[in-house]
Amino acid sequence: MHKWVVSLGLMVAVAACGREAGYEVDSGTFGNSTLNNTQMQNGERNFAQTLADRFAREVPNQINFAFDSAALDDTARQTLLKQANFIRQFPEVKFRVYGHTDAVGSASYNKRLGLRRAQAVVAFFAAQGIERSRLEALASFGETRPLVNTPDRDRRNRRTVTEVSGFVGRHPTVLDGKYAQIIYRDYVKSAEAPTKVTSTASSGGFNE
């Protein structure tokens, strides 16, 4: 009986403490959060890697395009707004946009098209107040990395993918024990109302 009372008391105490720091990386195994924090501090895991995993888990990281187009439709803009809201929370971090096409058209044309699609995304982020110095639209895989292996038109292959790429040079402090400070700022920011789309401008032209 005594052991049962002690165990119950421990459970209540733990519950009263709220979420453990680093809870967002807990996949259901007790101690994952503590392990993550330890790895962050001893250098076994870096902040960019943790944030990249979180971004891929919490935010849709890709949008799709109409055939022969780099124009952003309403669905794409709503997804990009979610990405932008996430990116704004972490001014220490840079993001890269990768452009893709389907297999219709020449390889050289599709390479340029993939880049234009990536540039359209970066332009949207800039319109939402994100510094261009934190954004890269220099990567285009064209038709070389399809999601669906087909020579025909396929919207799923006509896409951009946004990923964490590294740190902004003027914010090296995230490598020096400041992870908890950033997460705390993120926690406070999460209580604010999400930003609405402020611009519908997009790049178009003849694209695929």
Order of alpha helices (4+ residues) and beta strands (2+ residues): alpha-alpha-alpha-beta-alpha-beta-alpha-beta-beta-alpha
